[in-house]
Amino acid sequence: MGIKIVGAGMYLPEKVVANEDFEKIVDTSNEWIVKRTGIKKRHLSQGEYTFDMGLKAAREALKNANMDATEIDLIIVTTVTPDFYFPSMANVIQGRLGAKNAFGIDIACACAGFVYALDMAQRYIDSSDDIENVLIVSSENITKTVDYKDRSTCVLFGDGAGAVVVKKGPNKAYSYLGCDGEYADILYAHLYPSGNYFADEETNRKNKSIFPNETGRYMYMDGPAVYRLAVDFMVSSLEKACEKAGIKPADLDIIIPHQANVRIIETAIRKLSILKERVYVNIENTGNISSACIPVCLTELFKSGRLKENNRVGIVGFGAGMIYGAMVFSV
């Protein structure tokens, strides 16, 4: 048994910040940002809840699938920027959607989150008699982790959400997932440090960070290391997913990479010998919206009519951890 995406939706905040806006706050320029990243503008949350952005994308996905929320059996939410420690985003979205027959799960797989969620959806559908319809919601308020005094990171990110409805289908999807925790210290952002009222000051100090660079509540990123590993992981994971499917990356009709940096994408597709016109890139309008990148791209492709029946699609993501994964499926 396989899977089929029957509906997709997205939400991008109304606030748009162009590269020229960053020239006013940090030492950068529109020319530098475009050349180094491919980004021209991004959408930024204005205090919107992460779950609320996801809810808007989910409602559009359900509408496009011509389904009622009560038909959903499982909700998987991917985010690294939840609104609460608890309850989970999936529980909050389930309640507000009225998806009373669904249970929910949150996963924090960074920018590879959607790939992991789609893999999880297939595994649930394939192994369960009582799960037929899965709603995946990827919603990120990633800019709340960004230091707007750090020109190396602040220009890269945007906010938004994407969602898809997945059903049983005739075509099996093939995935390859992996991570390498040795590189966990090259890209991270802290939650509150460990400690409590009864812990002594020395214990609280020691528990503040296990990583070498203390950035408070803001993200830390070793850009060159992330670039190098991202290219390697994108190439290897997509090759291995295609190998499982019995095809080569060049046989795919559409490839949707995580939208982190256009130079990473261009380097990876050269190594994979993929035609540039088969790779979907929207980073110039959204920036990096973490796990929401791929479902937003999917939604745009469905809306534009570019995705045709039985097209073979490859998605590939990578992110903090370092975590990575690819999946090959037919639409």
Backbone as numpy.savetxt, mean C-alpha at the origin, in Angstrom:
# Nx Ny Nz CAx CAy CAz Cx Cy Cz
-9.45 -23.37 -6.94 -10.29 -22.18 -6.94 -9.42 -20.94 -6.94
-9.85 -19.93 -7.69 -9.10 -18.68 -7.75 -9.92 -17.51 -7.26
-9.52 -16.32 -7.67 -10.20 -15.10 -7.23 -10.46 -14.18 -8.42
-11.40 -13.26 -8.20 -11.70 -12.25 -9.21 -12.05 -10.95 -8.50
-11.45 -9.86 -8.95 -11.79 -8.55 -8.42 -13.03 -8.05 -9.17
-14.12 -7.82 -8.42 -15.38 -7.45 -9.06 -15.77 -6.00 -8.82
-15.00 -5.30 -8.02 -15.29 -3.89 -7.77 -14.09 -3.22 -7.14
-13.88 -1.95 -7.47 -12.75 -1.20 -6.92 -13.19 0.23 -6.64
-12.58 0.83 -5.63 -12.91 2.21 -5.28 -11.70 2.90 -4.67
-11.75 4.23 -4.62 -10.62 4.99 -4.09 -11.10 6.29 -3.48
-10.23 6.86 -2.66 -10.49 8.19 -2.11 -9.17 8.91 -1.92
-9.09 10.12 -2.46 -7.93 10.99 -2.23 -8.43 12.28 -1.61
-7.78 12.77 -0.55 -8.22 14.01 0.10 -8.24 15.19 -0.87
-9.08 16.17 -0.57 -9.24 17.33 -1.46 -8.00 18.21 -1.48
-7.29 18.28 -0.36 -6.12 19.16 -0.27 -5.00 18.64 -1.16
-4.58 19.45 -2.14 -3.49 19.09 -3.05 -2.30 20.00 -2.78
-1.14 19.39 -2.58 0.09 20.14 -2.34 1.05 19.89 -3.49
1.41 20.94 -4.20 2.31 20.84 -5.34 3.76 20.99 -4.89
4.67 20.62 -5.76 6.10 20.73 -5.44 6.49 22.17 -5.09
5.88 23.12 -5.78 6.20 24.53 -5.52 5.91 24.93 -4.09
4.94 24.26 -3.45 4.62 24.57 -2.06 5.76 24.19 -1.12
6.52 23.17 -1.50 7.65 22.75 -0.66 8.83 23.71 -0.77
8.90 24.43 -1.89 9.98 25.40 -2.05 9.92 26.49 -0.99
8.75 26.67 -0.39 8.56 27.71 0.62 8.99 27.27 2.02
9.16 25.95 2.23 9.43 25.48 3.60 10.74 24.72 3.74
11.28 24.16 2.65 12.57 23.46 2.72 13.40 23.82 1.49
14.69 23.53 1.56 15.60 23.83 0.46 15.44 22.77 -0.64
14.51 23.00 -1.54 14.26 22.08 -2.64 13.66 22.85 -3.80
13.39 22.17 -4.89 12.78 22.81 -6.05 11.90 21.82 -6.78
10.96 22.33 -7.55 10.10 21.47 -8.36 10.93 20.61 -9.30
11.95 21.21 -9.93 12.80 20.48 -10.87 13.51 19.32 -10.19
14.03 19.55 -8.99 14.75 18.50 -8.26 13.82 17.37 -7.89
12.63 17.69 -7.37 11.67 16.67 -6.94 11.23 15.81 -8.11
10.88 16.45 -9.23 10.42 15.70 -10.40 11.53 14.80 -10.93
12.73 15.32 -11.02 13.85 14.55 -11.56 14.20 13.36 -10.68
14.17 13.55 -9.36 14.60 12.50 -8.44 13.51 11.52 -8.07
12.23 11.94 -8.17 11.13 11.09 -7.68 10.02 10.85 -8.69
9.83 11.77 -9.64 8.70 11.68 -10.56 7.42 12.28 -10.02
7.46 12.85 -8.83 6.26 13.39 -8.19 6.09 14.87 -8.51
4.85 15.26 -8.85 4.53 16.66 -9.10 3.57 17.22 -8.04
2.70 16.37 -7.54 1.76 16.81 -6.50 1.32 15.60 -5.70
0.68 15.86 -4.56 0.17 14.80 -3.71 -1.03 15.33 -2.93
-1.89 14.40 -2.48 -3.09 14.76 -1.70 -2.79 14.54 -0.23
-3.11 15.54 0.60 -2.81 15.46 2.03 -4.08 15.54 2.87
-4.16 14.64 3.82 -5.28 14.65 4.76 -5.27 15.95 5.58
-6.46 16.43 5.87 -6.61 17.62 6.71 -7.24 17.22 8.05
-6.64 16.21 8.68 -7.17 15.73 9.95 -8.22 14.65 9.80
-8.42 14.14 8.57 -9.37 13.06 8.34 -8.89 11.78 9.02
-9.82 11.03 9.54 -9.48 9.73 10.10 -9.04 8.78 8.99
-8.10 7.90 9.33 -7.68 6.86 8.39 -8.87 5.97 8.04
-9.66 5.59 9.04 -10.80 4.70 8.76 -11.82 5.38 7.87
-11.99 6.70 8.00 -13.00 7.39 7.21 -12.60 7.45 5.74
-11.32 7.65 5.46 -10.87 7.60 4.07 -11.09 6.21 3.49
-10.78 5.19 4.29 -11.00 3.81 3.85 -12.46 3.51 3.63
-13.31 4.07 4.47 -14.75 3.86 4.36 -15.28 4.41 3.04
-14.79 5.56 2.64 -15.24 6.16 1.37 -14.81 5.31 0.18
-13.57 4.80 0.23 -13.11 3.92 -0.84 -13.90 2.62 -0.86
-14.21 2.08 0.32 -14.95 0.82 0.42 -16.36 0.96 -0.15
-17.01 2.08 0.14 -18.37 2.28 -0.38 -18.38 2.36 -1.91
-17.36 2.99 -2.48 -17.28 3.06 -3.93 -17.02 1.68 -4.52
-16.15 0.90 -3.86 -15.86 -0.46 -4.36 -17.12 -1.32 -4.33
-17.89 -1.25 -3.27 -19.13 -2.02 -3.16 -20.14 -1.58 -4.23
-20.23 -0.28 -4.44 -21.15 0.23 -5.47 -20.76 -0.29 -6.84
-19.46 -0.25 -7.15 -19.00 -0.72 -8.46 -19.12 -2.23 -8.61
-19.13 -2.95 -7.48 -19.34 -4.40 -7.52 -20.82 -4.76 -7.52
-21.69 -3.74 -7.39 -23.14 -3.96 -7.31 -23.47 -4.91 -6.17
-22.85 -4.65 -5.01 -23.05 -5.50 -3.84 -23.44 -4.68 -2.63
-24.17 -5.31 -1.74 -24.51 -4.71 -0.46 -23.47 -5.12 0.57
-23.24 -4.27 1.55 -22.24 -4.56 2.58 -22.56 -5.85 3.34
-23.82 -6.20 3.43 -24.19 -7.42 4.16 -23.74 -8.70 3.45
-23.34 -8.57 2.19 -22.86 -9.74 1.44 -21.38 -10.04 1.70
-20.69 -9.13 2.37 -19.26 -9.31 2.64 -19.07 -10.26 3.82
-18.16 -11.22 3.63 -17.86 -12.21 4.67 -16.63 -11.86 5.49
-15.69 -11.14 4.88 -14.43 -10.82 5.54 -13.95 -9.45 5.07
-13.48 -8.65 6.02 -12.87 -7.35 5.72 -11.42 -7.40 6.16
-10.51 -7.12 5.22 -9.09 -7.03 5.54 -8.66 -5.59 5.33
-8.16 -4.96 6.37 -7.68 -3.57 6.26 -6.17 -3.56 6.37
-5.53 -2.87 5.44 -4.09 -2.70 5.49 -3.77 -1.25 5.83
-2.99 -1.05 6.87 -2.57 0.30 7.24 -1.40 0.23 8.22
-0.54 1.22 8.14 0.49 1.41 9.18 0.23 2.71 9.92
-0.90 3.34 9.62 -1.25 4.60 10.28 -2.68 4.53 10.81
-2.98 3.59 11.71 -4.34 3.47 12.23 -4.68 4.64 13.14
-5.95 4.83 13.37 -6.41 5.91 14.24 -6.34 5.53 15.72
-6.36 4.22 16.00 -6.40 3.75 17.38 -5.43 2.58 17.56
-4.94 2.43 18.78 -4.30 1.16 19.13 -5.36 0.05 19.02
-6.52 0.33 19.54 -7.68 -0.55 19.44 -8.90 0.31 19.58
-10.02 -0.03 18.93 -10.25 -1.23 18.13 -9.54 -1.16 16.78
-9.62 -2.26 16.03 -9.00 -2.32 14.72 -9.77 -1.47 13.72
-9.07 -1.05 12.66 -9.72 -0.31 11.58 -10.81 -1.16 10.93
-10.55 -2.47 10.80 -11.54 -3.35 10.17 -12.84 -3.36 10.95
-12.74 -3.36 12.29 -13.95 -3.35 13.11 -14.72 -2.04 12.94
-14.00 -0.93 12.92 -14.65 0.38 12.79 -15.33 0.48 11.42
-14.63 0.08 10.36 -15.20 0.14 9.01 -16.38 -0.81 8.88
-16.26 -2.01 9.46 -17.36 -2.98 9.41 -18.63 -2.40 10.01
-18.48 -1.73 11.15 -19.65 -1.16 11.82 -20.30 -0.05 11.03
-19.49 0.83 10.47 -20.04 1.97 9.73 -20.56 1.60 8.35
-20.02 0.52 7.78 -20.56 0.02 6.51 -21.88 -0.71 6.70
-22.06 -1.27 7.89 -23.21 -2.14 8.10 -22.97 -3.54 7.56
-21.68 -3.93 7.55 -21.33 -5.27 7.04 -21.47 -6.28 8.18
-22.71 -6.49 8.64 -22.96 -7.23 9.87 -22.62 -8.71 9.78
-22.41 -9.23 8.59 -22.09 -10.65 8.44 -20.59 -10.91 8.27
-19.79 -9.84 8.37 -18.35 -9.97 8.14 -17.58 -9.92 9.44
-16.44 -10.61 9.47 -15.46 -10.38 10.53 -14.30 -9.62 9.91
-13.42 -9.06 10.74 -12.40 -8.17 10.21 -11.03 -8.42 10.77
-10.02 -8.08 9.98 -8.62 -8.24 10.34 -7.85 -7.00 9.87
-6.96 -6.49 10.70 -6.00 -5.48 10.27 -4.65 -6.14 10.05
-3.93 -5.73 9.01 -2.56 -6.17 8.84 -1.67 -4.95 8.61
-0.49 -4.97 9.22 0.47 -3.86 9.10 1.68 -4.36 8.34
1.57 -4.40 7.03 2.64 -4.90 6.16 3.22 -3.78 5.32
3.17 -2.56 5.87 3.76 -1.38 5.23 3.28 -1.26 3.79
4.17 -0.85 2.89 3.78 -0.56 1.52 3.45 -1.80 0.70
3.76 -2.98 1.23 3.39 -4.24 0.56 2.05 -4.75 1.05
1.34 -3.98 1.86 0.14 -4.45 2.53 -0.93 -4.98 1.62
-1.18 -4.30 0.50 -2.26 -4.75 -0.39 -1.92 -6.10 -1.01
-0.67 -6.31 -1.39 -0.27 -7.60 -1.96 -0.52 -8.71 -0.95
-0.15 -8.46 0.29 -0.36 -9.46 1.34 -1.85 -9.71 1.57
-2.65 -8.65 1.52 -4.08 -8.79 1.75 -4.75 -9.59 0.64
-4.35 -9.35 -0.61 -4.94 -10.09 -1.73 -4.54 -11.56 -1.65
-3.31 -11.83 -1.26 -2.88 -13.21 -1.05 -3.71 -13.86 0.06
-3.92 -13.13 1.14 -4.70 -13.65 2.26 -6.15 -13.91 1.84
-6.71 -13.01 1.03 -8.09 -13.19 0.56 -8.21 -14.48 -0.22
-7.27 -14.75 -1.12 -7.34 -15.99 -1.89 -7.24 -17.21 -0.98
-6.36 -17.16 0.01 -6.20 -18.30 0.91 -7.46 -18.56 1.72
-8.12 -17.51 2.19 -9.38 -17.68 2.92 -10.46 -18.24 2.00
-10.58 -17.65 0.82 -11.61 -18.11 -0.12 -11.38 -19.56 -0.51
-10.13 -19.92 -0.73 -9.79 -21.26 -1.21 -9.99 -22.32 -0.13
-9.80 -21.94 1.14 -9.82 -22.94 2.21 -11.10 -22.95 3.03
-12.03 -22.03 2.73 -13.23 -21.91 3.55 -14.49 -22.07 2.71
-15.45 -22.78 3.25 -16.73 -22.93 2.57 -17.65 -21.74 2.83
-17.35 -20.98 3.88 -18.26 -19.90 4.29 -17.72 -18.51 3.97
-16.64 -18.42 3.22 -16.11 -17.11 2.83 -16.06 -17.04 1.30
-16.93 -16.21 0.75 -16.99 -16.05 -0.70 -16.65 -14.63 -1.15
-16.96 -13.64 -0.31 -16.77 -12.24 -0.68 -15.89 -11.54 0.34
-14.77 -11.00 -0.13 -13.81 -10.34 0.75 -13.65 -8.89 0.31
-13.71 -7.99 1.27 -13.46 -6.57 1.02 -12.08 -6.22 1.58
-11.20 -5.75 0.69 -9.88 -5.28 1.11 -9.88 -3.76 1.08
-9.47 -3.14 2.19 -9.39 -1.69 2.29 -7.98 -1.31 2.70
-7.32 -0.53 1.86 -5.97 -0.04 2.17 -6.06 1.47 2.34
-5.84 1.93 3.57 -6.01 3.35 3.87 -4.81 3.85 4.68
-4.25 4.97 4.26 -3.03 5.47 4.89 -3.05 6.98 5.09
-2.75 7.38 6.32 -2.50 8.77 6.69 -1.01 8.94 6.92
-0.22 8.55 5.94 1.22 8.42 6.14 1.90 9.75 6.42
1.28 10.87 6.00 1.93 12.16 6.20 1.98 12.57 7.66
1.22 11.94 8.52 1.32 12.29 9.94 2.61 11.77 10.57
3.36 10.93 9.84 4.66 10.46 10.32 5.81 11.25 9.71
5.51 12.24 8.88 6.53 12.95 8.12 6.99 14.22 8.83
8.30 14.44 8.86 8.89 15.66 9.40 9.03 16.65 8.24
8.29 17.74 8.27 8.31 18.68 7.17 9.50 19.64 7.21
10.48 19.30 8.05 11.78 19.97 8.00 12.82 19.09 7.31
12.43 17.85 7.02 13.33 16.88 6.39 13.02 16.81 4.90
13.81 17.50 4.10 13.51 17.58 2.68 13.66 16.24 1.96
14.40 15.30 2.55 14.62 14.02 1.89 13.39 13.11 1.95
12.48 13.37 2.89 11.29 12.52 3.01 9.98 13.28 2.82
9.94 14.56 3.20 8.63 15.23 3.24 7.99 15.38 1.87
8.79 15.40 0.81 8.23 15.60 -0.54 7.69 14.31 -1.14
7.93 13.18 -0.49 7.65 11.88 -1.11 6.23 11.37 -0.90
5.56 11.81 0.16 4.37 11.09 0.62 3.07 11.87 0.46
2.00 11.10 0.28 0.65 11.63 0.26 -0.25 10.72 1.07
-1.53 11.05 1.13 -2.52 10.26 1.87 -3.62 9.79 0.93
-4.33 8.75 1.35 -5.44 8.27 0.54 -5.80 6.84 0.84
-6.77 6.34 0.10 -7.27 4.98 0.33 -7.75 4.35 -0.96
-7.60 3.03 -1.02 -8.12 2.25 -2.13 -8.77 0.99 -1.59
-9.74 0.45 -2.31 -10.45 -0.74 -1.84 -10.86 -1.59 -3.03
-10.93 -2.89 -2.80 -11.44 -3.82 -3.82 -12.34 -4.86 -3.17
-13.27 -5.38 -3.96 -14.11 -6.50 -3.56 -13.63 -7.72 -4.33
-13.33 -8.78 -3.61 -12.78 -10.00 -4.20 -13.76 -11.15 -4.00
-14.04 -11.89 -5.08 -14.92 -13.06 -5.02 -14.18 -14.29 -5.52
-14.81 -15.44 -5.34 -14.29 -16.65 -5.96 -14.30 -16.50 -7.47
-13.28 -17.04 -8.10 -13.19 -16.94 -9.55 -12.52 -18.16 -10.15
-12.50 -18.25 -11.45 -11.97 -19.44 -12.11 -10.46 -19.48 -12.23
-9.81 -18.32 -12.07 -8.38 -18.25 -12.32 -7.59 -18.08 -11.04
-6.71 -19.02 -10.77 -5.88 -18.97 -9.57 -4.87 -17.83 -9.68
-4.63 -17.15 -8.57 -3.58 -16.14 -8.50 -2.33 -16.76 -7.87
-1.18 -16.26 -8.27 0.09 -16.81 -7.79 0.89 -15.69 -7.12
1.42 -15.99 -5.95 2.11 -14.95 -5.20 3.46 -15.43 -4.69
4.29 -14.45 -4.39 5.55 -14.71 -3.71 5.73 -13.60 -2.69
5.83 -13.99 -1.42 5.94 -13.03 -0.32 7.24 -13.26 0.44
7.78 -12.18 1.00 9.00 -12.34 1.77 9.30 -11.11 2.61
10.28 -11.25 3.50 10.75 -10.11 4.27 12.18 -10.39 4.73
12.88 -9.33 5.07 14.24 -9.43 5.59 14.38 -8.44 6.73
14.17 -8.95 7.95 14.19 -8.10 9.13 15.54 -7.53 9.50
16.59 -7.99 8.84 17.91 -7.40 9.08 17.94 -5.93 8.68
17.01 -5.54 7.82 16.96 -4.16 7.34 15.82 -3.36 7.98
15.35 -3.81 9.12 14.24 -3.11 9.78 14.62 -1.70 10.22
15.92 -1.45 10.39 16.35 -0.15 10.91 16.62 0.89 9.83
16.30 0.60 8.56 16.56 1.60 7.51 15.31 2.41 7.16
14.15 1.99 7.67 12.91 2.72 7.42 11.93 2.40 8.53
11.63 3.40 9.38 10.74 3.12 10.51 10.16 4.42 11.07
9.11 4.27 11.85 8.52 5.38 12.60 8.01 4.81 13.92
8.27 5.51 15.00 7.92 5.03 16.33 6.45 5.25 16.68
5.91 4.35 17.48 4.72 4.64 18.29 5.23 5.17 19.62
4.37 5.21 20.63 4.84 5.66 21.93 5.86 4.68 22.47
6.88 5.17 23.19 7.88 4.25 23.76 7.28 3.37 24.85
7.94 2.25 25.08 7.51 1.36 26.16 7.68 2.06 27.50
6.93 1.62 28.49 7.02 2.22 29.82 5.65 2.46 30.40
5.60 2.71 31.70 4.34 3.00 32.38 4.63 3.75 33.67
3.62 4.05 34.41 3.75 4.86 35.63 4.73 4.25 36.62
4.75 2.91 36.68 5.56 2.23 37.68 6.97 1.89 37.20
7.28 2.15 35.93 8.62 1.89 35.41 9.54 3.04 35.80
10.79 2.71 36.21 11.71 3.78 36.60 12.24 4.51 35.36
12.82 5.68 35.59 13.25 6.55 34.50 14.29 5.87 33.61
15.21 5.10 34.21 16.25 4.43 33.44 15.63 3.40 32.49
14.64 2.65 32.98 13.97 1.67 32.13 13.26 2.35 30.97
12.56 3.45 31.28 11.87 4.18 30.22 12.85 4.70 29.17
14.03 5.16 29.61 15.02 5.69 28.69 15.55 4.58 27.78
15.86 3.43 28.35 16.38 2.31 27.56 15.37 1.80 26.55
14.10 1.88 26.92 13.06 1.35 26.04 12.61 2.33 24.97
13.25 3.48 24.92 12.78 4.52 24.00 12.92 4.10 22.54
14.05 3.46 22.19 14.23 3.05 20.80 15.25 1.92 20.72
14.98 0.94 19.87 15.95 -0.12 19.62 16.78 0.18 18.38
16.41 1.25 17.67 17.10 1.61 16.44 18.04 2.78 16.68
19.06 2.95 15.84 20.12 3.91 16.14 19.75 5.38 15.94
18.76 5.67 15.12 18.42 7.06 14.81 17.12 7.46 15.49
17.21 8.36 16.45 16.04 8.79 17.19 15.41 9.99 16.48
14.17 9.82 16.03 13.49 10.88 15.29 12.18 11.30 15.93
12.00 10.94 17.21 10.74 11.26 17.86 9.60 10.51 17.20
8.55 11.21 16.87 7.39 10.55 16.27 7.48 10.51 14.75
8.55 11.06 14.19 8.66 11.13 12.73 9.40 9.92 12.15
9.21 9.70 10.86 9.86 8.57 10.21 11.36 8.83 10.00
12.08 7.72 9.95 13.48 7.75 9.53 13.60 6.88 8.29
14.35 7.36 7.30 14.56 6.57 6.09 15.98 6.76 5.58
16.66 5.64 5.38 17.96 5.64 4.71 17.67 5.46 3.22
17.55 6.58 2.51 17.11 6.57 1.13 17.92 5.68 0.20
19.25 5.81 0.18 20.04 4.97 -0.73 19.88 3.47 -0.48
19.81 3.08 0.81 19.64 1.65 1.13 18.26 1.16 0.69
17.24 1.97 0.93 15.89 1.59 0.52 15.82 1.45 -1.00
16.42 2.38 -1.71 16.44 2.34 -3.18 17.04 1.03 -3.68
18.21 0.71 -3.17 18.91 -0.50 -3.64 18.11 -1.76 -3.36
17.60 -1.89 -2.14 16.86 -3.09 -1.77 15.52 -3.17 -2.49
14.87 -2.02 -2.67 13.57 -2.00 -3.34 13.66 -2.54 -4.75
14.68 -2.13 -5.48 14.87 -2.64 -6.84 15.07 -4.14 -6.83
15.96 -4.62 -5.94 16.25 -6.06 -5.87 15.00 -6.86 -5.51
14.25 -6.39 -4.52 13.07 -7.13 -4.06 11.95 -7.10 -5.09
11.77 -5.98 -5.76 10.75 -5.90 -6.81 11.03 -6.90 -7.92
12.26 -6.91 -8.37 12.64 -7.78 -9.48 12.49 -9.25 -9.09
13.07 -9.63 -7.95 13.08 -11.05 -7.56 11.69 -11.56 -7.23
10.88 -10.76 -6.54 9.55 -11.25 -6.15 8.61 -11.38 -7.34
8.68 -10.43 -8.29 7.82 -10.54 -9.47 8.26 -11.71 -10.35
9.56 -11.91 -10.47 10.06 -13.06 -11.24 9.57 -14.38 -10.63
9.61 -14.47 -9.30 9.24 -15.73 -8.64 7.73 -15.96 -8.68
6.94 -14.89 -8.58 5.49 -15.05 -8.71 5.13 -15.50 -10.13
5.79 -14.91 -11.12 5.54 -15.31 -12.52 5.99 -16.75 -12.76
7.09 -17.15 -12.15 7.57 -18.52 -12.30 6.53 -19.51 -11.79
5.89 -19.17 -10.67 4.82 -20.03 -10.15 3.65 -20.12 -11.12
3.39 -19.02 -11.81 2.27 -18.97 -12.76 2.63 -19.58 -14.11
3.90 -19.92 -14.30 4.32 -20.52 -15.56 4.50 -19.52 -16.68
4.75 -18.25 -16.33 4.95 -17.20 -17.34 6.18 -16.39 -16.97
6.52 -15.44 -17.85 7.59 -14.51 -17.58 7.00 -13.11 -17.34
7.71 -12.25 -16.60 7.18 -10.89 -16.38 6.80 -10.18 -17.67
7.54 -10.44 -18.75 7.24 -9.79 -20.03 5.92 -10.25 -20.63
5.35 -11.37 -20.12 4.07 -11.87 -20.62 2.88 -11.16 -19.99
3.11 -10.39 -18.94 2.02 -9.70 -18.25 1.48 -8.55 -19.10
0.17 -8.35 -19.04 -0.44 -7.26 -19.79 -0.29 -5.92 -19.08
-0.41 -5.95 -17.76 -0.28 -4.75 -16.93 0.54 -5.09 -15.70
1.50 -4.22 -15.36 2.25 -4.36 -14.12 1.98 -3.12 -13.28
1.60 -3.33 -12.02 1.35 -2.21 -11.11 2.36 -2.31 -9.96
3.40 -1.50 -10.01 4.36 -1.49 -8.91 3.94 -0.53 -7.81
4.47 -0.75 -6.63 4.30 0.24 -5.58 4.88 1.56 -6.04
4.15 2.64 -5.79 4.53 3.96 -6.30 5.38 4.71 -5.28
6.63 4.33 -5.15 7.51 4.98 -4.19 8.40 6.02 -4.85
8.94 5.69 -6.02 9.89 6.56 -6.68 9.98 6.10 -8.13
9.84 7.01 -9.07 9.82 6.61 -10.48 11.15 6.01 -10.92
12.24 6.43 -10.28 13.54 5.87 -10.66 13.67 4.40 -10.22
13.09 4.06 -9.07 13.06 2.66 -8.64 12.29 1.83 -9.66
11.13 2.34 -10.07 10.29 1.62 -11.04 11.02 1.44 -12.36
11.63 2.50 -12.86 12.31 2.43 -14.15 13.49 1.47 -14.13
14.24 1.48 -13.03 15.38 0.56 -12.91 14.90 -0.89 -12.87
13.83 -1.14 -12.13 13.30 -2.50 -12.00 12.78 -3.02 -13.34
12.05 -2.21 -14.08 11.47 -2.72 -15.34 12.55 -2.96 -16.39
13.63 -2.19 -16.32 14.76 -2.47 -17.22 15.36 -3.84 -16.92
15.52 -4.15 -15.66 16.09 -5.43 -15.27 15.15 -6.58 -15.60
13.84 -6.31 -15.62 12.85 -7.34 -15.92 12.55 -7.45 -17.42
13.14 -6.55 -18.20 12.90 -6.53 -19.67 11.41 -6.39 -19.99
10.75 -5.48 -19.27 9.32 -5.23 -19.46 9.15 -3.96 -20.29
8.20 -3.99 -21.21 7.90 -2.80 -21.99 7.33 -1.71 -21.09
7.84 -0.50 -21.22 7.45 0.60 -20.34 5.94 0.87 -20.40
5.36 0.70 -21.60 3.93 1.01 -21.74 3.03 0.02 -21.01
3.58 -1.09 -20.55 2.78 -2.06 -19.79 2.83 -1.80 -18.28
3.58 -0.81 -17.87 3.73 -0.50 -16.44 2.89 0.73 -16.11
2.00 0.60 -15.12 1.12 1.71 -14.76 1.76 2.53 -13.65
1.88 3.83 -13.89 2.50 4.74 -12.93 1.61 5.97 -12.77
1.25 6.27 -11.53 0.46 7.48 -11.26 1.12 8.35 -10.19
2.39 8.07 -9.90 3.07 8.72 -8.78 3.12 10.24 -8.92
3.10 10.75 -10.14 3.20 12.20 -10.32 2.02 12.93 -9.70
0.89 12.24 -9.54 -0.31 12.88 -9.00 -0.62 12.53 -7.55
0.02 11.50 -7.01 -0.34 11.02 -5.67 0.82 10.96 -4.70
2.05 10.89 -5.20 3.16 10.58 -4.30 3.02 9.16 -3.78
3.76 8.86 -2.76 3.75 7.53 -2.14 2.65 7.49 -1.08
1.61 6.70 -1.29 0.54 6.56 -0.29 0.55 5.15 0.32
1.76 4.62 0.45 1.99 3.36 1.15 1.11 2.25 0.59
0.42 1.49 1.43 -0.31 0.32 0.94 -1.50 0.68 0.05
-1.89 1.95 0.04 -3.02 2.37 -0.80 -2.63 2.57 -2.26
-1.33 2.60 -2.56 -0.89 2.88 -3.94 -1.49 1.91 -4.95
-1.33 0.62 -4.73 -1.73 -0.36 -5.73 -3.25 -0.40 -5.93
-4.08 -0.43 -4.86 -5.53 -0.42 -5.12 -6.04 0.87 -5.75
-5.38 2.00 -5.47 -5.76 3.24 -6.16 -5.44 3.11 -7.65
-4.28 2.56 -7.97 -3.93 2.33 -9.38 -4.94 1.39 -10.04
-5.29 0.31 -9.37 -6.28 -0.62 -9.91 -7.60 0.07 -10.20
-8.03 0.91 -9.27 -9.30 1.63 -9.46 -9.23 2.53 -10.69
-8.12 3.25 -10.83 -7.97 4.13 -12.00 -7.96 3.33 -13.30
-7.33 2.17 -13.27 -7.29 1.32 -14.47 -8.68 0.79 -14.83
-9.45 0.37 -13.82 -10.81 -0.09 -14.08 -11.68 1.05 -14.63
-11.55 2.23 -14.02 -12.38 3.36 -14.45 -12.06 3.80 -15.87
-10.79 3.72 -16.23 -10.38 4.16 -17.57 -10.69 3.13 -18.66
-11.03 1.91 -18.25 -11.29 0.85 -19.20 -10.04 0.20 -19.75
-8.91 0.53 -19.17 -7.65 -0.03 -19.67 -7.51 -1.51 -19.34
-8.10 -1.93 -18.22 -8.06 -3.35 -17.86 -9.17 -4.08 -18.61
-8.77 -5.08 -19.37 -9.71 -5.86 -20.16 -9.90 -7.25 -19.56
-11.01 -7.86 -19.91 -11.31 -9.22 -19.44 -10.15 -10.16 -19.78
-9.73 -10.91 -18.77 -8.64 -11.91 -18.88 -7.25 -11.32 -19.03
-7.11 -9.99 -18.87 -5.75 -9.42 -18.81 -4.99 -10.04 -17.65
-3.72 -10.31 -17.88 -2.86 -10.82 -16.81 -2.17 -9.64 -16.13
-2.38 -9.54 -14.82 -1.89 -8.40 -14.06 -0.85 -8.86 -13.05
0.21 -8.08 -12.94 1.20 -8.32 -11.91 1.27 -7.13 -10.98
1.18 -7.37 -9.68 1.35 -6.30 -8.70 2.56 -6.63 -7.85
3.30 -5.60 -7.45 4.50 -5.84 -6.65 4.70 -4.68 -5.68
4.93 -5.02 -4.43 5.11 -4.00 -3.40 6.31 -4.28 -2.53
6.80 -3.24 -1.88 7.93 -3.36 -0.96 7.82 -2.23 0.05
8.36 -2.45 1.23 8.27 -1.38 2.22 9.06 -1.69 3.47
8.80 -0.91 4.50 9.54 -1.01 5.75 9.49 -2.43 6.27
10.62 -2.88 6.74 10.66 -4.23 7.31 11.96 -4.99 7.17
12.60 -5.08 5.98 11.99 -4.78 4.69 11.04 -5.91 4.30
9.87 -5.54 3.88 8.86 -6.51 3.48 8.56 -6.33 1.99
8.26 -7.42 1.31 8.04 -7.33 -0.13 7.14 -8.46 -0.59
6.60 -8.32 -1.78 5.76 -9.38 -2.32 5.22 -9.03 -3.68
4.87 -10.06 -4.44 4.28 -9.87 -5.76 3.17 -10.88 -5.95
2.22 -10.53 -6.82 1.11 -11.44 -7.11 0.73 -11.28 -8.57
0.40 -12.40 -9.20 0.00 -12.44 -10.60 -1.41 -13.02 -10.68
-2.31 -12.31 -11.34 -3.70 -12.78 -11.43 -4.33 -12.27 -12.72
-5.50 -12.82 -13.06 -6.25 -12.38 -14.23 -7.48 -11.62 -13.79
-7.87 -10.62 -14.58 -9.07 -9.84 -14.24 -10.26 -10.30 -15.06
